[in-house]
Amino acid sequence: MFDHLCLRRWPFVVVPEPSLCNFMADREQFRADLEKLLRSLSRQNASSIHPIWSWFGAGKTHTLYYLSNRAVQIHKEGTSHLRTIYSEFPRNPRSFVDVYKSFALRLNHETLTEAYLEICTSSEAARLEQDLHAASSDLVSALKVLTIGEPADQELAMRWLRAEALPVSDCRKLGISRKITSSEDSSRVLGGLVRMFGLSASSQNLINSRLIWLLDELQRIDQLPPRIRDEINTGLHSIFNACPTGFSMILSFSGRPTETLPTWFSPELKDRIGRTKVMILPPMQTDDALKFVRDVLLHSRDPDNSEVDPYFPFSEKTCRTIIEDIQKHDELKPRAIMQAFNAVLQEADSQIEEKEIKVISPELAKQVLAELVQLE
């Protein structure tokens, strides 16, 4: 579709697509830090909390998707299972239960039943199920329904897991004693899920299992009333307390980093985080931005076109021109770079296809970007 650009897909996507976030453009040290973190998480099962602090538009969501994709690869390569769930912090949560819901909405029926069936068919099924029952008897009831129940009841069980307001009669029908309506309920169920995945991995002789919650946009908590903010902080550290092993939270938030964590982190949550490294995503320097563009184009390039100029359909001079223009109006962050290069490429795409031009010139880039500035 983009043969005229020597590309197999459109390179400059402003909103990250999870399946395409399988590389980190530039960011070599940051990528190394992520690899070190994932390697550590795959080798031991002590629970942990890891903050990612990013300038707005510096690539934190792409980073979380990349981390999730790398976790899948690590599972395929070794004897540990890193299972990730990505969710965004809700815009107007009324309590921690709404934050739990953002997690639970990402739970997959098939994944849950596969893990539970692994426990039930193990040679130590009775002991493993008893262990899981101790973590959350209501969760065991829901898992049984998800595995062998009628489709309508399975749907009810998933709705219960997602903390929807089910009638008491429906809960009784499922063999569930209470709805998920508090931080304590959420902690108990999530702790039970962590335990289930751990027991499932153990029955498969996997050395280590870990559920990693990738919680994005946490800075939104700062806009909430103090009572709700405190309750959500309590919920986060309560879930961590309920899962001493096999669980990690990656807490991702935007803002200009300082020497200490934001004040909206409660003392209790800071204490749970401990002396861990805060991973920071700052804006780029000019050479970093240039390498970022080159890497994005490379990973969008058809392997058969590996001999073309690494900046094609731009030239290096054109790329530098665009980067200089961005610096006049913004910091060099991935989002700003993607937006500017996307605008220029959209304008030049048909001209290259119709052979009106061979390569995007600095003059064309300046013209497009000048028009964008006039529209602002």
Disulfide bonds with the S-S distance in Angstrom:
none
